[in-house]
């Protein structure tokens, strides 16, 4: 076996390993996170519709927390 063939075989193994994908996230965990965060976001929209200043601010806070967790905390947690 020549050096060139050994190098080519090593490259093929490295290519195969780099093409391997991760097993992914748990389906149950993804469903639970979706339900909790969507419920918090939708609840915040409902609370904002109650037409007082404090409920609007509270609903806005709920919605912003749901979006922050969904786009910042969850990706850190799942990787």
C-alpha positions as CSV (number, residue, x, y, z in Angstrom):
1,X,0.0,0.0,0.0
2,X,1.5,3.3,-1.1
3,X,1.5,6.5,1.0
4,X,-0.9,8.0,-1.5
5,X,-3.4,5.2,-1.0
6,X,-3.1,5.4,2.8
7,X,-3.7,9.2,2.7
8,X,-6.7,8.7,0.5
9,X,-8.1,6.0,2.8
10,X,-7.6,8.4,5.8
11,X,-9.4,11.2,3.9
12,X,-12.4,8.9,3.1
13,X,-12.7,8.0,6.8
14,X,-12.6,11.6,7.8
15,X,-15.1,12.6,5.2
16,X,-17.5,9.8,6.4
17,X,-17.1,10.9,10.0
18,X,-17.7,14.6,9.2
19,X,-20.9,13.7,7.3
20,X,-22.4,11.9,10.4
21,X,-25.2,13.9,11.8
22,X,-26.2,14.1,15.4
23,X,-28.9,11.9,16.8
24,X,-31.2,14.9,17.3
25,X,-33.3,16.0,20.2
26,X,-35.8,14.0,22.1
27,X,-39.2,14.2,20.6
28,X,-40.9,14.3,24.0
29,X,-38.6,17.1,25.2
30,X,-39.3,19.1,22.0
31,X,-43.1,18.7,22.4
32,X,-43.0,19.7,26.1
33,X,-40.8,22.8,25.4
34,X,-43.1,23.8,22.5
35,X,-46.2,23.5,24.6
36,X,-44.8,25.4,27.5
37,X,-43.3,28.2,25.5
38,X,-46.3,28.5,23.1
39,X,-48.7,28.5,26.1
40,X,-46.7,31.3,27.7
41,X,-46.6,33.3,24.6
42,X,-50.3,32.8,23.8
43,X,-51.1,33.5,27.4
44,X,-49.2,36.8,27.2
45,X,-51.1,37.8,24.1
46,X,-54.4,37.0,25.9
47,X,-53.4,39.0,29.0
48,X,-52.4,42.0,26.8
49,X,-55.9,42.0,25.4
50,X,-57.5,42.7,28.8
51,X,-57.1,46.5,28.2
52,X,-55.5,47.8,31.4
53,X,-52.1,49.2,31.6
54,X,-50.8,46.6,34.1
55,X,-52.2,43.6,32.3
56,X,-50.8,44.9,29.1
57,X,-47.3,45.2,30.7
58,X,-47.7,41.8,32.3
59,X,-48.7,40.2,29.0
60,X,-45.9,41.9,27.2
61,X,-43.4,40.6,29.8
62,X,-44.8,37.0,29.4
63,X,-44.5,37.2,25.6
64,X,-41.0,38.6,25.8
65,X,-39.9,36.0,28.3
66,X,-41.3,33.2,26.0
67,X,-39.5,34.6,23.0
68,X,-36.2,35.0,24.9
69,X,-36.3,31.5,26.3
70,X,-37.2,30.1,22.8
71,X,-34.5,31.8,20.9
72,X,-31.7,32.1,23.5
73,X,-32.0,29.6,26.3
74,X,-33.4,26.6,24.5
75,X,-30.7,26.4,21.8
76,X,-28.0,26.5,24.6
77,X,-29.8,23.8,26.5
78,X,-30.2,21.5,23.6
79,X,-26.7,21.7,22.2
